[in-house]
Amino acid sequence: MSKNRVEWIDFVRAIAILTVLYIHATDGIFIISSDSIMNFTMFSRVFNFASLFIGRIGVPFFLMITGYLLLDRSYNDERVRKFWNKNCKGLIIVTVIWAIIYAISLQFVAVGSNQVNFAEAGNLFFSHMWYMPMIIGMYLSMPFVASALEHFDPKTINQATIVFAFLAFLLPFVTVVLAMHGIENVNIQYCLGFSGGVYGIYIILGYLVKKNLFKKYSSAKMGLLAIVSFIICVLFQYYAFIKGYDFFLWYEFPFILTGSFALFELSSRMGKVRAFPLVSFLSKYSFAVFLVHNLFRLPLLPLVVQLPFTEPVKAIILWILLIIFSYIAVVIIYRIPRFGKYILYMR
């Protein structure tokens, strides 16, 4: 790939990890420091709703990068085995190691604090690890999907992606809207089979961006799509709050899909990235930071919660602290001979 394409991928990867840290910081403050969103001011509520959209674009970014880089390849039996050996084996081992690290470390974190609900915090503590079995499953399937995609025109693939997206995103959205208005137990039956579900669709979209399928749409239209998606996400959450409906914004929400995709496509059109040495640094350690950052979130929560500031300010403070501590930690660990790269899955 050309230099500018490498730069924009590093830029998206850096943004992805920063938004992951951001969502975990805001989740920590808004879920743990108060019993209910009813305790928040109007500004704090809107801040929380906006933060959920911003934070939720991180995982789609990572998945679309995966599709962009790994699906446009040719695989045979030997390359499949090599791919699995290089990517999946080490990832499985690292996942088990970090699950053990988190299980042990939780026992040593300030249990008994009156400032944090540790039953809830314990769940949040492991919240990011759901990503690991998901991405391992995607990696195991990657060579087969890539081989299938070789035989079809990108336009045909896009048509299938639209259908799958309709099933994976729109139908659940309709179910939520009906439930919000008192029409319960409307279960629309569908099966996505081998599609990879909502996460597989994000990966396929990354592949289609690589194929320049969306370059016909102007940057202005893509920017508008991103802005409209953000506004709808915020307004929908606020409407659910007004209705008293317990709505949880997740990656199957259709406007997380449209917003993150539009931003990814816009990023692919970037030229030279400003402050690229810093962007490259953030990108290089992104997955390592993903692995370690929750080691700092839980012990920091009781301290940040007690600060005499509003929830939005506390969330920003926690986010900055997570960035600083996590990157310092991974840089130090990375330099441990024969250990650092392996435990952080750095290659």
MOHUPE-V757531 format. One line per field, one symbol per residue. ss: DSSP state (a for helix, b for strand, c for the rest). Layout:
ss = ???
This chain:
ss = ccaaaaaaaaaaaaaaaaaaaaaaaaaaaaaaccccaaaccaaaaaaaaaaaaaaaaaaaaaaaaaaaaaccccccaaaaaaaaaaaaaaaaaaaaaaaaaaaaaaaacccccccccaaaaaaaacaaaaaaaaaaaaaaaaaaaaaaaccccaaaaaaaaaaaaaaaaaaaaaaaaaaaccccccccccccaaacaaaaaaaaaaaaaaccccccccaaaaaaaaaaaaaaaaaaaaaaaaaccccccccccaaaaaaaaaaaaaaccccccccaaaaaaaaacaaaaaaacaaaaaaaaaaaacccccaaaaaaaaaaaaaaaaaaaaaaaacccccaaaacccc
